[in-house]
Amino acid sequence: MQIPFNKPFLTGNETKYIEQAVKSGKISGNGTFTKKCHEFFEKRYGFKKCLLTPSCTTALEMAAILLDIKIGDEVIMPSYTFVSTANAFVLRGAKIVFVDSRLDHPGIDEEKIEELITSKTKAIVPVHYGGVACDMDKIMALANKYNLFVVEDAAQAIDSYYTGKDGIMRPLGNIGHLAAFSFHETKNVHCGEGGMLVINDDRFLNRAEVIWEKGTNRAAFFRGEVDKYNWVDIGSSFLPSEITAAFLLAQLENLDDIQRKRKSIWSGYWDGLKDWAGAASVQLPFIPGNGSNNGHLFYLVCKDVEQRTAIIAKLKKNGIQSVFHYLSLHKSPFYIDKHKNRELPESDRYSDCLFRLPFFYELTIKNIDSVIQIIKF
Ligand SMILES: *Cc1c(COP(=O)(O)O)cnc(C)c1O
């Protein structure tokens, strides 16, 4: 038996739409398929404006440009995250102020943010790890109190929700001033490499379009709002081609089916492992009452690194690939000297003890059962 960690799902329409894009004669960015993807998200989740990008990494880079991040500005984020969350802001000269993770799940510890805010703080970047919502009421209240911006790293958070104290359930990516999604092949919905910037705050609408199109007002030109297009700001090439958008649209049209399947895989792991985990002192995923489960990943947090190494090795011996991830960024070779000696024990614990089980659309009940049996016995 061989069970890979990931197998990118194909809905069957990707090549058909790519062929249409190729034959249409309009293959560069911001054509019909790109607009259909934007409309899908704007309609389904009420995002004010969406811009497809080549990756979530570049969407975060656009966010850092939009917020006018300058040398010496401070940006607050969890240490337990993917490197791009930090890199996007470091590229603009920011100093990253890392926060520890929560005891009950790997997301940012919302209670430890306020003490780190200074006069230089410009933004907070919560990461919805595993698609599980950070406590956005608390984070938005801090942003209002100290006049900060919030960029949601929603790379893993498609089709996930947060219910605020006001009782309103909002999609993740619709709460911060800006949000970034990923369509990398390891995410629920993908196009190989791809991403999207969401603009929820009116103040960023016009400039986002300019930055997206290399610092020009080309989009306004095509709408007939200006009679020639010009270099008006900094920017870069942040548009994916129509080939990428065509692939993505085929996936989006199957989102409900993909989500149903992924949530059932998640429940299969949960039901099969919950009793064992208690007995083995292994921490299971936690979904807070104000969050939702989008079936992005299934992780286990072992009691120590030895237990994790042993379980991963046992799975590997049986042809099953499981992976651990995120080494605390505050201890990375690039940042360790820049991080003031604040200990972040929970972030380190997830770095040492968390690992992820195989998780993809085509995983069968039999596969899930094999993984569970090998972990247990
Ligand atoms: C996947 C991921 C990214 C990067 O996404 P890309 O599309 O590969 O650039 C950023 N942040 C988090 C939390 C991710 O999981």
The ligand as a Gaussian input file, in Angstrom:
#p B3LYP/6-31G(d) Opt

LIG

0 1
 C        0.254000      27.958000       1.558000
 C        0.443000      29.120000       2.469000
 C        1.028000      30.335000       2.043000
 C        1.666000      30.494000       0.706000
 O        0.836000      30.266000      -0.364000
 P        1.441000      30.251000      -1.848000
 O        0.206000      30.328000      -2.691000
 O        2.173000      28.965000      -2.005000
 O        2.302000      31.447000      -2.002000
 C        1.076000      31.390000       2.929000
 N        0.603000      31.293000       4.185000
 C        0.066000      30.149000       4.636000
 C       -0.456000      30.094000       6.034000
 C       -0.018000      29.020000       3.800000
 O       -0.543000      27.887000       4.268000

